[in-house]
Amino acid sequence: MIIVTGAAGFIGSCLISRLNADKFNYIIAVDDFSSPEKNKNLEGKKIKEKVDRKYFFKWLEKNSTLVEFIFHIGARTDTTEFDKSIFDELNVAYSKKIWKVCIEYQIPLVYASSAATYGLGELGYDDNESIIPQLKPLNPYGDSKNEFDIWALQQTEKPFFWAGLKFFNVYGPNEFHKGRMASVIFHAFHQIQKTASMKLFQSHHPDFKDGEQMRDFIYVKDLIEVIIFLMHHRKDSGIYNLGSGVARTFLDLVKNTFKALEKTEEISFIPTPIDIRDKYQYYTQANMDKLKKIGYHRDFHSLEEGVQDYVRNYLINTNYY
């Protein structure tokens, strides 16, 4: 059996779909299943059992000998939430418990970290583990992810295989439930469909023109392929970047959304909200050399390819992956 936490969420549900495609059907889905909208992500997928996250560790005590792998994708991911206690409970303490049971029951582990740990990128975007304690995230979410990364690296006891993955700007199917935290492509699609136009944030940084803020956008299907690779690889434990390795502008992203919809571009700019302006990343780009050095050589979707697939095959007809 394979455990996926955050199973009903965006990335977790896509991972389950990909596992099912490889005939891994004995999936234990762990999550808070109280959201009907989020639960739509799991419809039609082959799952052996759903376990509420509150009761997961009791379940594991009884079933540990049957578990082959744990993918710990679940987390509180709201970057606009500033109640540190929520992140302490759901992102740090819960992850520590999973780490410890993986040691106790000899279960390999892949967990989700985040590029939010890099803050403004003062130290670059290299997944060099020696600099992780020096990183300065911009919000409690990033702090929680970095805190767990630091803690994991400090442990003398570790799972026999483990990998922490610093997800960059992930986009793709199954994010219908995410609201404000959905990808810019998701919001662009809906805004263009409704108004035939798109408003982007102005730049408040002298080195970047409006719309030319740059992020490393990674299509969720590429992210899942890396996770599947690590499930089979099971060596070279550590913390890895997981982005496309290419920074692209928000203008590129929106123009490609218009193109996928076969609509004329109509783009304007509005001020970045005050509450996030001083915590805004103007540039991110994952250094992907470390993952390549352990043998991962699949090509990633270009932004053009990813946006076209996402818009035409999922967003237009509200299809799930």
Kinemage of the C-alpha trace (Angstrom):
@kinemage 1
@onewidth
@group {chain A} dominant
@subgroup {mainchain}
@vectorlist {calphas} color= white
{ca met a 1} P 0.000 0.000 0.000
{ca ile a 2} L 1.071 3.555 -0.725
{ca ile a 3} L 0.081 6.456 1.518
{ca val a 4} L -0.581 9.915 0.110
{ca thr a 5} L -1.256 12.718 2.593
{ca gly a 6} L -3.039 15.773 1.254
{ca ala a 7} L -4.700 13.254 -1.024
{ca ala a 8} L -7.749 15.345 -1.938
{ca gly a 9} L -5.671 18.426 -2.696
{ca phe a 10} L -4.204 19.684 -5.941
{ca ile a 11} L -0.868 17.847 -6.075
{ca gly a 12} L -1.889 14.854 -3.954
{ca ser a 13} L -4.839 13.974 -6.181
{ca cys a 14} L -2.718 14.324 -9.334
{ca leu a 15} L -0.162 11.985 -7.773
{ca ile a 16} L -2.858 9.392 -7.083
{ca ser a 17} L -4.034 9.581 -10.700
{ca arg a 18} L -0.464 8.994 -11.896
{ca leu a 19} L 0.013 6.095 -9.468
{ca asn a 20} L -3.227 4.532 -10.699
{ca ala a 21} L -1.916 4.805 -14.273
{ca asp a 22} L 1.003 2.594 -13.182
{ca lys a 23} L -1.447 0.116 -11.579
{ca phe a 24} L -0.765 1.240 -8.011
{ca asn a 25} L -4.359 0.964 -6.815
{ca tyr a 26} L -3.909 0.180 -3.113
{ca ile a 27} L -3.738 3.830 -2.131
{ca ile a 28} L -4.411 5.088 1.388
{ca ala a 29} L -5.707 8.636 1.008
{ca val a 30} L -5.053 10.806 4.075
{ca asp a 31} L -6.645 14.247 4.365
{ca asp a 32} L -9.357 16.347 5.927
{ca phe a 33} L -12.262 15.255 3.719
{ca ser a 34} L -14.737 17.891 4.916
{ca ser a 35} L -14.670 19.936 1.685
{ca pro a 36} L -17.079 18.632 -0.998
{ca glu a 37} L -15.381 20.808 -3.612
{ca lys a 38} L -11.932 19.396 -2.841
{ca asn a 39} L -13.241 15.828 -2.695
{ca lys a 40} L -14.187 16.069 -6.386
{ca asn a 41} L -10.459 15.657 -7.078
{ca leu a 42} L -10.717 12.015 -5.952
{ca glu a 43} L -13.791 10.979 -7.940
{ca gly a 44} L -13.061 8.017 -10.200
{ca lys a 45} L -9.678 7.280 -8.680
{ca lys a 46} L -8.773 3.869 -7.290
{ca ile a 47} L -8.298 4.217 -3.541
{ca lys a 48} L -8.306 1.399 -1.013
{ca glu a 49} L -9.208 3.555 1.987
{ca lys a 50} L -9.702 7.154 3.069
{ca val a 51} L -8.258 8.024 6.483
{ca asp a 52} L -8.899 11.321 8.231
{ca arg a 53} L -5.592 13.013 9.013
{ca lys a 54} L -6.507 13.160 12.722
{ca tyr a 55} L -6.642 9.348 12.921
{ca phe a 56} L -3.825 8.528 10.532
{ca phe a 57} L -1.207 7.611 13.125
{ca lys a 58} L -3.595 5.251 14.922
{ca trp a 59} L -4.387 3.659 11.561
{ca leu a 60} L -0.678 3.290 10.823
{ca glu a 61} L -0.012 1.509 14.114
{ca lys a 62} L -2.331 -1.278 12.955
{ca asn a 63} L -1.284 -1.388 9.296
{ca ser a 64} L 2.393 -0.418 9.186
{ca thr a 65} L 3.615 -3.764 7.840
{ca leu a 66} L 1.538 -3.281 4.691
{ca val a 67} L 2.865 0.183 3.810
{ca glu a 68} L 5.453 0.444 1.019
{ca phe a 69} L 5.891 4.221 0.736
{ca ile a 70} L 4.647 7.519 2.184
{ca phe a 71} L 4.191 10.644 0.086
{ca his a 72} L 3.649 13.465 2.564
{ca ile a 73} L 2.114 16.149 0.340
{ca gly a 74} L -0.453 17.497 2.822
{ca ala a 75} L 0.177 20.898 4.411
{ca arg a 76} L -1.409 24.227 5.152
{ca thr a 77} L -0.249 26.200 2.103
{ca asp a 78} L -1.949 29.581 2.527
{ca thr a 79} L 0.777 32.207 2.215
{ca thr a 80} L -1.647 34.900 3.427
{ca glu a 81} L -2.274 33.123 6.756
{ca phe a 82} L -0.230 34.642 9.584
{ca asp a 83} L -1.330 32.507 12.536
{ca lys a 84} L 1.936 30.706 13.234
{ca ser a 85} L 0.259 28.137 15.509
{ca ile a 86} L -1.636 26.674 12.533
{ca phe a 87} L 1.595 26.046 10.657
{ca asp a 88} L 3.331 24.743 13.782
{ca glu a 89} L 0.655 22.092 14.126
{ca leu a 90} L -0.055 21.086 10.532
{ca asn a 91} L 3.276 21.670 8.778
{ca val a 92} L 5.920 21.151 11.453
{ca ala a 93} L 4.649 18.892 14.240
{ca tyr a 94} L 2.648 16.639 11.899
{ca ser a 95} L 5.630 16.264 9.550
{ca lys a 96} L 7.919 15.364 12.470
{ca lys a 97} L 5.513 12.593 13.483
{ca ile a 98} L 5.520 11.226 9.932
{ca trp a 99} L 9.331 11.312 9.847
{ca lys a 100} L 9.517 9.369 13.103
{ca val a 101} L 7.047 6.660 12.045
{ca cys a 102} L 8.959 6.225 8.782
{ca ile a 103} L 12.050 5.468 10.868
{ca glu a 104} L 10.153 3.182 13.252
{ca tyr a 105} L 8.448 1.160 10.516
{ca gln a 106} L 11.223 1.406 7.901
{ca ile a 107} L 9.097 3.232 5.331
{ca pro a 108} L 10.666 5.419 2.615
{ca leu a 109} L 9.438 9.017 2.533
{ca val a 110} L 9.052 11.843 0.044
{ca tyr a 111} L 7.707 15.088 1.486
{ca ala a 112} L 6.753 18.492 0.095
{ca ser a 113} L 8.900 21.461 0.985
{ca ser a 114} L 8.594 24.772 -0.876
{ca ala a 115} L 10.503 27.420 -2.803
{ca ala a 116} L 8.862 29.848 -0.354
{ca thr a 117} L 11.784 28.908 1.904
{ca tyr a 118} L 14.085 30.999 -0.327
{ca gly a 119} L 12.433 34.291 0.583
{ca leu a 120} L 13.654 37.090 -1.679
{ca gly a 121} L 16.421 34.868 -3.016
{ca glu a 122} L 19.206 36.700 -1.223
{ca leu a 123} L 21.236 33.465 -1.221
{ca gly a 124} L 20.093 32.318 -4.648
{ca tyr a 125} L 17.951 29.289 -5.490
{ca asp a 126} L 20.464 26.458 -5.105
{ca asp a 127} L 19.351 23.374 -3.170
{ca asn a 128} L 22.599 23.379 -1.217
{ca glu a 129} L 21.713 21.910 2.168
{ca ser a 130} L 24.465 23.833 3.954
{ca ile a 131} L 22.723 27.183 3.341
{ca ile a 132} L 19.228 26.093 4.421
{ca pro a 133} L 19.631 27.356 8.033
{ca gln a 134} L 20.510 30.816 6.634
{ca leu a 135} L 17.409 31.203 4.434
{ca lys a 136} L 14.897 33.949 5.268
{ca pro a 137} L 11.336 33.071 4.193
{ca leu a 138} L 8.827 35.901 3.845
{ca asn a 139} L 5.820 34.446 5.669
{ca pro a 140} L 4.853 31.865 8.299
{ca tyr a 141} L 4.135 29.252 5.609
{ca gly a 142} L 7.691 29.531 4.250
{ca asp a 143} L 9.053 29.592 7.794
{ca ser a 144} L 7.257 26.342 8.626
{ca lys a 145} L 8.631 24.568 5.572
{ca asn a 146} L 12.151 25.773 6.249
{ca glu a 147} L 11.900 24.884 9.930
{ca phe a 148} L 11.070 21.299 9.062
{ca asp a 149} L 13.852 21.090 6.446
{ca ile a 150} L 16.366 22.287 9.051
{ca trp a 151} L 15.040 19.840 11.621
{ca ala a 152} L 15.201 16.916 9.165
{ca leu a 153} L 18.811 17.654 8.272
{ca gln a 154} L 19.762 17.811 11.950
{ca gln a 155} L 18.403 14.363 12.791
{ca thr a 156} L 20.863 11.585 13.480
{ca glu a 157} L 18.127 9.036 12.792
{ca lys a 158} L 16.568 9.228 9.342
{ca pro a 159} L 14.316 7.030 7.179
{ca phe a 160} L 16.424 4.673 5.062
{ca phe a 161} L 15.369 6.778 2.061
{ca trp a 162} L 13.892 10.262 2.212
{ca ala a 163} L 13.614 13.295 -0.041
{ca gly a 164} L 12.278 16.785 0.606
{ca leu a 165} L 11.156 18.598 -2.543
{ca lys a 166} L 11.142 22.387 -2.785
{ca phe a 167} L 8.140 22.940 -5.054
{ca phe a 168} L 8.339 26.136 -7.097
{ca asn a 169} L 5.240 27.710 -8.777
{ca val a 170} L 3.126 24.672 -9.570
{ca tyr a 171} L 0.134 24.916 -11.905
{ca gly a 172} L -2.203 22.416 -13.512
{ca pro a 173} L -5.441 20.465 -13.151
{ca asn a 174} L -7.266 19.763 -9.868
{ca glu a 175} L -6.875 23.226 -8.346
{ca phe a 176} L -10.526 24.238 -8.775
{ca his a 177} L -10.991 24.333 -4.987
{ca lys a 178} L -8.005 26.534 -4.131
{ca gly a 179} L -9.622 29.977 -4.385
{ca arg a 180} L -7.149 32.841 -3.996
{ca met a 181} L -4.265 30.375 -3.692
{ca ala a 182} L -4.835 28.831 -7.145
{ca ser a 183} L -2.217 29.461 -9.832
{ca val a 184} L -2.101 32.670 -11.864
{ca ile a 185} L -3.014 30.641 -14.964
{ca phe a 186} L -6.214 29.474 -13.273
{ca his a 187} L -7.151 33.050 -12.381
{ca ala a 188} L -6.149 34.348 -15.822
{ca phe a 189} L -8.354 31.766 -17.525
{ca his a 190} L -11.414 32.753 -15.525
{ca gln a 191} L -10.796 36.477 -15.793
{ca ile a 192} L -10.292 36.265 -19.553
{ca gln a 193} L -13.416 34.142 -19.988
{ca lys a 194} L -15.450 36.629 -17.949
{ca thr a 195} L -14.061 39.990 -19.130
{ca ala a 196} L -11.991 39.200 -22.269
{ca ser a 197} L -9.089 40.882 -20.450
{ca met a 198} L -6.524 40.261 -17.717
{ca lys a 199} L -5.198 42.509 -14.961
{ca leu a 200} L -1.674 41.837 -13.695
{ca phe a 201} L 0.153 43.363 -10.742
{ca gln a 202} L 2.323 46.367 -11.451
{ca ser a 203} L 5.989 46.139 -10.606
{ca his a 204} L 7.109 48.141 -7.580
{ca his a 205} L 10.753 47.196 -8.161
{ca pro a 206} L 13.028 49.366 -10.344
{ca asp a 207} L 14.700 46.352 -11.977
{ca phe a 208} L 11.451 44.877 -13.326
{ca lys a 209} L 8.935 46.403 -15.729
{ca asp a 210} L 5.203 45.794 -15.233
{ca gly a 211} L 4.378 42.159 -15.954
{ca glu a 212} L 8.022 41.182 -16.227
{ca gln a 213} L 8.252 39.789 -12.724
{ca met a 214} L 9.654 36.277 -13.234
{ca arg a 215} L 8.850 32.949 -11.629
{ca asp a 216} L 9.809 29.342 -12.183
{ca phe a 217} L 6.487 27.835 -13.256
{ca ile a 218} L 6.335 24.026 -13.222
{ca tyr a 219} L 3.507 21.965 -14.675
{ca val a 220} L 2.105 19.553 -12.115
{ca lys a 221} L 2.520 16.585 -14.484
{ca asp a 222} L 6.292 17.192 -14.538
{ca leu a 223} L 6.404 17.484 -10.762
{ca ile a 224} L 4.599 14.149 -10.416
{ca glu a 225} L 7.070 12.423 -12.764
{ca val a 226} L 9.926 13.469 -10.476
{ca ile a 227} L 8.077 12.083 -7.458
{ca ile a 228} L 7.492 8.763 -9.252
{ca phe a 229} L 11.186 8.637 -10.205
{ca leu a 230} L 12.203 9.060 -6.568
{ca met a 231} L 9.793 6.323 -5.455
{ca his a 232} L 11.698 3.866 -7.652
{ca his a 233} L 15.165 5.420 -7.173
{ca arg a 234} L 15.229 5.159 -3.347
{ca lys a 235} L 18.776 6.405 -2.872
{ca asp a 236} L 20.569 9.762 -2.706
{ca ser a 237} L 18.446 11.045 0.162
{ca gly a 238} L 18.276 14.795 0.650
{ca ile a 239} L 16.503 18.034 -0.195
{ca tyr a 240} L 15.958 18.883 -3.857
{ca asn a 241} L 14.610 21.773 -5.886
{ca leu a 242} L 11.601 20.944 -8.014
{ca gly a 243} L 10.945 23.586 -10.636
{ca ser a 244} L 11.278 23.735 -14.401
{ca gly a 245} L 14.687 25.378 -14.105
{ca val a 246} L 13.521 28.250 -16.335
{ca ala a 247} L 12.196 31.616 -15.117
{ca arg a 248} L 9.387 33.124 -17.219
{ca thr a 249} L 7.478 36.379 -16.923
{ca phe a 250} L 3.852 36.756 -15.903
{ca leu a 251} L 3.313 38.405 -19.289
{ca asp a 252} L 4.519 35.185 -20.954
{ca leu a 253} L 2.097 33.212 -18.852
{ca val a 254} L -0.927 35.405 -19.573
{ca lys a 255} L -0.161 35.774 -23.291
{ca asn a 256} L -0.039 32.000 -23.589
{ca thr a 257} L -3.376 31.743 -21.781
{ca phe a 258} L -4.945 34.118 -24.312
{ca lys a 259} L -3.367 32.050 -27.097
{ca ala a 260} L -4.713 28.767 -25.724
{ca leu a 261} L -8.174 30.346 -25.634
{ca glu a 262} L -7.709 31.771 -29.117
{ca lys a 263} L -8.587 35.247 -27.837
{ca thr a 264} L -7.032 38.656 -28.520
{ca glu a 265} L -4.660 39.881 -25.819
{ca glu a 266} L -6.021 42.611 -23.549
{ca ile a 267} L -3.682 43.118 -20.575
{ca ser a 268} L -3.609 45.938 -18.032
{ca phe a 269} L -1.892 46.501 -14.694
{ca ile a 270} L -3.080 47.245 -11.152
{ca pro a 271} L -1.112 48.041 -7.970
{ca thr a 272} L 0.132 45.063 -5.978
{ca pro a 273} L -1.922 44.824 -2.750
{ca ile a 274} L -0.233 46.579 0.160
{ca asp a 275} L -0.470 43.491 2.404
{ca ile a 276} L 1.833 41.452 0.144
{ca arg a 277} L 3.900 44.160 -1.539
{ca asp a 278} L 6.921 43.946 0.770
{ca lys a 279} L 6.851 40.156 0.701
{ca tyr a 280} L 6.636 39.747 -3.070
{ca gln a 281} L 9.126 37.569 -4.959
{ca tyr a 282} L 10.140 39.270 -8.196
{ca tyr a 283} L 12.299 36.423 -9.442
{ca thr a 284} L 12.634 32.711 -8.794
{ca gln a 285} L 14.467 30.054 -10.781
{ca ala a 286} L 15.317 26.599 -9.519
{ca asn a 287} L 18.812 25.266 -9.996
{ca met a 288} L 17.974 21.709 -11.105
{ca asp a 289} L 21.534 20.335 -11.369
{ca lys a 290} L 21.299 18.310 -8.168
{ca leu a 291} L 18.309 16.276 -9.363
{ca lys a 292} L 19.914 15.716 -12.763
{ca lys a 293} L 23.102 14.459 -11.117
{ca ile a 294} L 21.224 11.571 -9.485
{ca gly a 295} L 19.841 10.465 -12.842
{ca tyr a 296} L 16.663 12.383 -13.627
{ca his a 297} L 16.776 13.378 -17.285
{ca arg a 298} L 13.180 13.711 -18.483
{ca asp a 299} L 12.342 16.955 -20.236
{ca phe a 300} L 9.885 19.342 -18.572
{ca his a 301} L 6.964 20.941 -20.389
{ca ser a 302} L 7.756 24.420 -21.676
{ca leu a 303} L 5.411 27.108 -20.357
{ca glu a 304} L 3.763 27.170 -23.796
{ca glu a 305} L 3.153 23.407 -23.755
{ca gly a 306} L 1.952 23.306 -20.166
{ca val a 307} L -0.473 26.211 -20.477
{ca gln a 308} L -1.975 24.830 -23.672
{ca asp a 309} L -2.518 21.372 -22.153
{ca tyr a 310} L -3.958 22.787 -18.929
{ca val a 311} L -6.321 25.264 -20.572
{ca arg a 312} L -7.566 23.133 -23.440
{ca asn a 313} L -7.777 19.741 -21.772
{ca tyr a 314} L -8.832 20.681 -18.235
{ca leu a 315} L -9.971 24.258 -17.627
{ca ile a 316} L -12.277 24.754 -20.617
{ca asn a 317} L -14.477 21.782 -19.759
{ca thr a 318} L -13.749 21.593 -15.995
{ca asn a 319} L -12.010 18.235 -16.366
{ca tyr a 320} L -10.030 16.605 -13.577
{ca tyr a 321} L -6.746 14.728 -13.888
